[in-house]
Amino acid sequence: TILKYFNFTAIKSSNNLEVSYGLIQTKSIILSPRKVQQFQIIQNYLQKTLDILEIKINQASSTKIVKDNSRSKIIIPGFNKKEKNDIFNYIFNKKIQEQLLMKPHVRKLVFSLIFTSVLPVLIFSSIFLFFEILSLKYVVISCLSYLIITSFVNWRYYSNNSLTITKDFIVYKSGFWDIKSTIIETFKIQSIIISQPVWHKKRNLGDIIFYTAGGYIKAKTYNFSDLKRIVNNSIYSVEISNKKWM
């Protein structure tokens, strides 16, 4: 990290932000606020106590012009909250005003526990006991330890998962240790896909994917009726917008 981001500087001009860094090989990237497709904030517990975070920015780019696709992605390590707000305001020139906060259905947690915790324990405990690889004591200790660890991991993933819909932005939050908040402007959405697995129809649950020129956001196991309203509102926002993003 020290070698890669040595002498990191970000110089703001009237229309662009020029980012340069590197000790052995200096890298320079021009960030155009209009081309920014995704703004991602990453922070874990230790970074939160030190008031630092990492920012990833994905820009729209043409592969014919830009052979090195990494130049459309900018990573800014070691920002504090104030610096994050400054660069966010510079890029978007507006604030996120929360309107609708959605959490995934508890079935997301239940399914994760079944497939990553319960089933593996049943399979491996049966194998160990049938072939007498381990004694009953060690099988019980191993299975309980695995269940506790995987249950905690699944709970963390579930509790940190959310989808926030505002007038101008869509924010998707996820993660276990590094909590990622991915932000996209609604009018920059290129396409939206909603789907409903057959096992979720009775509970009126479904999944949604937002595609932009800089990547996509996928949210699973949310209220399907709410997702359909989000699709309609997002398409309307795209249709009435006269802003340019290229």
KAFENSUL-V222857 format. One record per helix or strand of 3 or more residues. SS is the DSSP state (H for helix, E for strand). FROM is the first residue (numbers start at 0). TO is the last residue. Records with the same first field share a line. If there is no record, write none. Layout:
SS=FROM-TO  FROM-TO
//
This chain:
E=8-11  15-20  26-31  35-42  52-58  72-78  99-101  161-164  168-173  178-184  190-194  204-211  214-222
H=32-34  44-48  68-71  80-91  105-129  135-158  185-187  197-199  223-239
//
